[in-house]
Amino acid sequence: MQAPSRRRRWPGLPSPSAREAASMYGTAVAVLLVILVAALQGSAPSADPFPYHIPLDPEGTLQLSWNVSYAQELVHFQLLARQPGAGVLFGMSDRGELENADLVVLWTDGDRAYFGDAWSDQKGQLHLDPQQDYQLLQAQKTPEGLYLLFKRPFATCDPKDYFIEDGTVHLVYGLLEEPFPSLEAINTSSLRTGLQRVQLLKPNISVPTLPSDLHTLEIRAPDVLIPGQETTYWCYITELPEEFPRHHIVMYEPIVTEGNEALVHHMEVFQCAAEFESFPHFSGPCDSKMKPSRLNYCRHVLAAWALGAKAFYYPEEAGLAFGGAGSSRYLRLEVHYHNPLKIQGRRDSSGIRLFYTATLRPHDAAIMELGLVYTPVMAIPPREPAFVLTGYCTAKCTRLALPPAGIHIFASQLHTHLTGRQVVTVLVRDGREREVVNRDSHYSPHFQEIRMLKKVVSVRPGDVLITSCTYNTRDREQATVGGFGILEEMCVNYVHYYPQTQLELCKSAVDPGFLQKYFHLVNRFNSEDVCTCPQASVTQQFASVPWNSFNRDVLRALYGFAPISMHCNKSSAVRFQGEWSLQPLPEIISTLQEPAPRCPASRGQSPAGPAVVSIGRGKG
Amino acid sequence: MQAPSRRRRWPGLPSPSAREAASMYGTAVAVLLVILVAALQGSAPSADPFPYHIPLDPEGTLQLSWNVSYAQELVHFQLLARQPGAGVLFGMSDRGELENADLVVLWTDGDRAYFGDAWSDQKGQLHLDPQQDYQLLQAQKTPEGLYLLFKRPFATCDPKDYFIEDGTVHLVYGLLEEPFPSLEAINTSSLRTGLQRVQLLKPNISVPTLPSDLHTLEIRAPDVLIPGQETTYWCYITELPEEFPRHHIVMYEPIVTEGNEALVHHMEVFQCAAEFESFPHFSGPCDSKMKPSRLNYCRHVLAAWALGAKAFYYPEEAGLAFGGAGSSRYLRLEVHYHNPLKIQGRRDSSGIRLFYTATLRPHDAAIMELGLVYTPVMAIPPREPAFVLTGYCTAKCTRLALPPAGIHIFASQLHTHLTGRQVVTVLVRDGREREVVNRDSHYSPHFQEIRMLKKVVSVRPGDVLITSCTYNTRDREQATVGGFGILEEMCVNYVHYYPQTQLELCKSAVDPGFLQKYFHLVNRFNSEDVCTCPQASVTQQFASVPWNSFNRDVLRALYGFAPISMHCNKSSAVRFQGEWSLQPLPEIISTLQEPAPRCPASRGQSPAGPAVVSIGRGKG
């Protein structure tokens, strides 16, 4: 460590202000930063006070680090601006828009620098929050760039503020290139801005004990030349050694090539189908015409990582089996490169490092699919801002398929296609909603990661699992039906659980006969528009519905009332024995409350206005 | 004025606490009270710092006075407890329940007295608010009883707090008969409690100039012996002098017999129908078998008053015509005595004092009925917590019936039967909701008063008026249909306006043909339950609907979609010329936002916990 060489302030030399504690740090040195942050964590200081890091912009000039205190219900942020220019703007919004965003702004009027909690209106114009909930703890210039350290409670009770909750958070940023006379003079539409999705409230999971015979296997794309286009899905086939016996994967972590942190968006490792003896080797874009079609049979997820995620750990009692008889030796790595600046010539060898052991754990982990069957009978009318479809895993199915002691869900990956906006799975026991398995109220189809649950959820025989997806079809002119196509929709929660059972799919869809009653009814109220003749497909029928308020409301009512057809399957082809048609919807006699912001008991010393900032100079 | 005779504190002698400004008033004298309150009003001191008064309990031992500052968005309360016992509890809740209430509590542990902002949970148990938003300004013992002076902002942003808004407020109170070791030890279910409905946010209307030839007419019940039963509607017939010429009523005010303030709940004066030469005299309960049936023809409202209301003023440009040719000389006074303690032998001569002038004002005022036609086609399914029915006054009707310069609505009386919980009328122009005519989000059918609007609403030809009522039928087993019966429902807004037009009724109901389509549809989804044969009445049809979620949702969808039948009537029998069947619902392209609490910018010096109270002793 070294003392600061100079004490030059940025950008001017404001006189220290007594009304804001933050300015007392004006002359702080880097050593203080480390001590301060360790102290803020509240417990034993860890090696890295900010365990989570993410680049905000494609060039990586804005780097965000953070930690979460669940005890204090707040997040500490450290924002590094490598080229701060005339200031920087950072915050959160519902879906990453720069309008109606909750923001913290560091700006200069050319004379002094200011830090303030602000919000942007519908037109992107900034306004100071009447209540300052982002609290600046330190501002410091180093040779690397400008460091800002600030904290923010999960909930502030300021109606203009974003409520930080579990699941995806859309972070937004902006770079100020010139001084502004006041905060109100700033409009986000005139700035260089962007968004980054991240799971801000990472679960506070203690690392399970790892076996002593831990081996690693790196599944990496071999020296890929990243295409100079915005979106590339890169496919790479590799294989396990011959005679590779059965092992348990107990953890995995990302390997991201240095310098490419802002380009590698997400990565998944799939195991290929055991029914094929071998798979051709391939390394190229997944949509390439050169891609062997057999690669479509490599769909069993072994590992998945997305931007901002750290290592994934299996619970101590379980591991994910791979290798050995009955499983394919072939693996497919898929890397999503997100390159909005269309940078050319960048090389990458990112991938995933699997940690596995031959000392098999007591239980095999497995994946079960909850939600909706992929069928057009489940459809979303066009121009709906928030239409909900719900899939059921019924008591009858869990009673038949789950072991008496139940199963334990420890992770979850939510999945929809392009119009998905929220996903939630709730556990119902004896007609009462008991707990949320996983909820993402700011879900994005562009950010699908496997998330460890904060709390393992145990599911017993007779329990019901209800998965609801909310869709936005505002920009669509036609109904969006369920199906495999990217312009069709899905509603799926892949839950990771142990011990493994035969139940692979527990999903539902509305009874097709009741849907035909609906089309009849639409005709009765709208003088024969929908063909209810046998040769019309459901997709065609939906396409001919005139979408007035009545037909929308009645479709919603139908989905909330009509009996369902269940898929309670061992594999996608084999059903458990029983009657699965015309099943009644599970009855719910009590529901859980939606998560709501809990206002901090005391607001503390939140200043009423923006703070004049003194920026210290730290070590390089 | 006189100085306090003693300085005894109540109940003990707590030492003054420096942390709460309230305790600084501990030794305040009565003279200070008056000065203080005058100053709090912010403008020129008025004669009475608290213009509004209401007894809270049937015995009148708790007397509430208040004033409203719209500039500061807060209410000053003065609560007089004539028998404070071991403390008192006062507050507000959604519908007058003592559970989930927002409360202020003065209690003693036998040693000291405390004042705190609290809330009651679902079981009625009290909890201290983390944020103290009721601010005690003075506590003072006088020979009359204990006076508490405190203030409360309309909105606090504490999620446990009640949001004080326009319309009815359900005040609740409780009397503490013994000391409690702590606030948390108090449960409202063990106390003597009650509720009182009041319009807390009275409009701040400046009194119009009154004519110099002002006469008064007192319509009073003549020495009524109030029956010793909870509810009595007293009917009294009186008459204007013969040859009484046409006059304008320009204001009226209540006359309440002293001592009966807590018993006289509301009063109305009706004019009888002109078609009858004379009406028999009568003074007795309205439901008496002795009541002449002709009295049912006395329904044209001249004046209406309810508990807590003050004088009613017509705008300077208009008066309500009465007397003269073409109008009946006979008037009916109806007084609602609310006597829950079944007090016997009390005599009463309350009534209404009309102020009228022979100098006719430029315009006649009139009343128009908005909302729903009284027909069973508009029905509410049973066990609905908040079902909305909507009545329309369409552009076609206002275009035909209103003068080019439009009309000006200055007062409104909302009306439903027993299940009504909210009523709102909104003005729509060019498809956009423009302003609220009147809204009551805590409407009670037991508290129907004519309310002067805070702002006169002008309605032009081509405007649309939409009146929505929200009903709670949780405790009903059968559908509630529209109609005149007390167990049937209405949704009406009687708007008081000028200049008078021929339009008396502008109301709607769903097209009956579309309702029959609905019954057909119910049968299709539920295998023939509802008789759609011609001899079945709509009421019988609704009674045979199986009320599953689908039939509820589809009825709601029908009412939101199906064309309407309009009543655009000169009097209840005579329609304006035109086609009024199968009219399309008005299209709304933008809606107003619901009123939401605006958090005060700064919380001020709100203490974190309850305050120890020093109680001064004032003059008698």
HADDOCK unambig.tbl for C-alpha pairs under 7 A between the chains (distance, minus, plus):
assign (segid A and resid 130 and name CA) (segid B and resid 601 and name CA) 5.33 0.50 0.50
assign (segid A and resid 131 and name CA) (segid B and resid 601 and name CA) 6.87 0.50 0.50
assign (segid A and resid 157 and name CA) (segid B and resid 157 and name CA) 6.95 0.50 0.50
assign (segid A and resid 521 and name CA) (segid B and resid 521 and name CA) 6.63 0.50 0.50
assign (segid A and resid 549 and name CA) (segid B and resid 561 and name CA) 6.28 0.50 0.50
assign (segid A and resid 550 and name CA) (segid B and resid 557 and name CA) 5.29 0.50 0.50
assign (segid A and resid 550 and name CA) (segid B and resid 558 and name CA) 6.38 0.50 0.50
assign (segid A and resid 550 and name CA) (segid B and resid 561 and name CA) 5.64 0.50 0.50
assign (segid A and resid 553 and name CA) (segid B and resid 557 and name CA) 5.66 0.50 0.50
assign (segid A and resid 554 and name CA) (segid B and resid 554 and name CA) 5.69 0.50 0.50
assign (segid A and resid 554 and name CA) (segid B and resid 557 and name CA) 6.75 0.50 0.50
assign (segid A and resid 557 and name CA) (segid B and resid 550 and name CA) 5.25 0.50 0.50
assign (segid A and resid 557 and name CA) (segid B and resid 553 and name CA) 5.65 0.50 0.50
assign (segid A and resid 557 and name CA) (segid B and resid 554 and name CA) 6.71 0.50 0.50
assign (segid A and resid 558 and name CA) (segid B and resid 550 and name CA) 6.36 0.50 0.50
assign (segid A and resid 561 and name CA) (segid B and resid 549 and name CA) 6.24 0.50 0.50
assign (segid A and resid 561 and name CA) (segid B and resid 550 and name CA) 5.59 0.50 0.50
assign (segid A and resid 601 and name CA) (segid B and resid 130 and name CA) 5.27 0.50 0.50
assign (segid A and resid 601 and name CA) (segid B and resid 131 and name CA) 6.88 0.50 0.50
